[in-house]
């Protein structure tokens, strides 16, 4: 039997809905992928997601309030999330941008 995600502390209705949108429908699914992977999914799907969501996910899996996480543990989570974020290479600029006409005029004066 699966544990409803509502049974975990720290996760409000918006976060629970976001998790469901990325395929994390219950507490067991969250445990399976872990807090960092869930946070990466949320960032990918939602764009700007606060680091507090990462802390809340991690603390929820431990059954503690997210505010109980120490600074070292939070720093470790931030490093893990940064390392797990997909990297995209910048696209090469096919041609240089033309100088802005107003800037060019100012330089000539």
C-alpha positions as CSV (number, residue, x, y, z in Angstrom):
1,X,0.0,0.0,0.0
2,X,1.3,3.4,-0.9
3,X,1.6,6.3,1.4
4,X,-0.3,9.4,0.3
5,X,2.0,12.4,-0.2
6,X,-0.4,14.4,2.0
7,X,0.9,12.4,4.9
8,X,4.4,13.9,4.6
9,X,5.1,17.1,6.5
10,X,6.2,20.4,4.9
11,X,4.5,19.9,1.5
12,X,1.6,22.3,0.9
13,X,-1.1,21.9,-1.8
14,X,0.9,23.8,-4.5
15,X,4.0,21.7,-4.0
16,X,1.9,18.5,-4.0
17,X,0.2,19.5,-7.2
18,X,3.6,20.3,-8.8
19,X,4.9,17.0,-7.7
20,X,1.9,15.2,-9.2
21,X,2.5,17.1,-12.5
22,X,6.0,15.7,-12.7
23,X,5.0,12.1,-11.9
24,X,5.5,12.0,-8.1
25,X,2.1,11.0,-7.0
26,X,2.8,9.5,-3.6
27,X,5.4,9.4,-0.8
28,X,6.8,6.2,-2.1
29,X,7.5,7.7,-5.5
30,X,9.3,10.6,-3.7
31,X,11.3,8.2,-1.7
32,X,12.3,6.3,-4.8
33,X,13.7,9.3,-6.7
34,X,14.8,11.3,-3.7
35,X,14.5,15.0,-2.8
36,X,17.2,16.3,-5.2
37,X,15.8,14.6,-8.3
38,X,12.3,15.7,-7.4
39,X,13.5,19.3,-7.0
40,X,15.3,19.1,-10.4
41,X,12.0,17.9,-12.0
42,X,10.1,20.8,-10.3
43,X,12.7,23.3,-11.5
44,X,12.5,22.0,-15.0
45,X,8.7,22.0,-15.1
46,X,8.0,25.1,-13.1
47,X,11.0,27.3,-13.8
48,X,11.7,29.3,-10.6
49,X,11.3,27.1,-7.6
50,X,12.6,28.2,-4.3
51,X,15.4,26.3,-2.5
52,X,12.9,26.0,0.4
53,X,11.2,23.4,-1.8
54,X,14.3,21.4,-1.9
55,X,14.7,21.6,1.9
56,X,11.0,20.8,2.4
57,X,11.3,17.7,0.2
58,X,14.4,16.4,2.0
59,X,12.9,17.1,5.4
60,X,9.6,15.5,4.4
61,X,11.4,12.3,3.7
62,X,13.0,12.5,7.1
63,X,9.7,13.4,8.8
64,X,11.0,16.6,10.3
65,X,10.2,20.3,9.8
66,X,12.4,21.8,7.0
67,X,13.5,24.6,9.4
68,X,15.2,21.9,11.5
69,X,17.8,21.4,8.7
70,X,21.2,22.7,9.7
71,X,23.2,25.1,7.4
72,X,25.7,22.4,6.5
73,X,22.9,20.0,5.4
74,X,21.3,22.8,3.4
75,X,24.6,23.6,1.7
76,X,25.1,19.9,0.9
77,X,21.6,19.8,-0.7
78,X,22.3,23.0,-2.7
79,X,25.6,21.4,-4.0
80,X,23.8,18.2,-4.9
81,X,21.0,20.1,-6.7
82,X,23.5,22.2,-8.6
83,X,25.4,19.1,-9.7
84,X,22.1,17.4,-10.8
85,X,20.9,20.3,-12.9
86,X,21.1,19.6,-16.6
87,X,23.7,21.7,-18.3
88,X,23.0,23.2,-21.7
89,X,25.8,24.4,-23.9
90,X,25.3,28.0,-25.2
91,X,24.5,28.1,-28.9
92,X,27.2,29.7,-31.0
93,X,26.4,33.1,-32.3
94,X,26.2,32.7,-36.1
95,X,27.0,36.4,-36.7
96,X,28.2,39.2,-34.5
97,X,25.6,41.7,-33.4
98,X,25.7,45.0,-35.2
99,X,26.7,48.0,-33.0
100,X,23.8,49.9,-31.6
101,X,23.5,53.1,-33.6
102,X,23.1,55.4,-30.6
103,X,26.2,53.9,-28.9
104,X,28.3,54.3,-32.0
105,X,27.2,58.0,-32.3
106,X,28.2,58.7,-28.7
107,X,31.6,57.2,-29.1
108,X,32.3,59.5,-32.1
109,X,31.7,62.7,-30.2
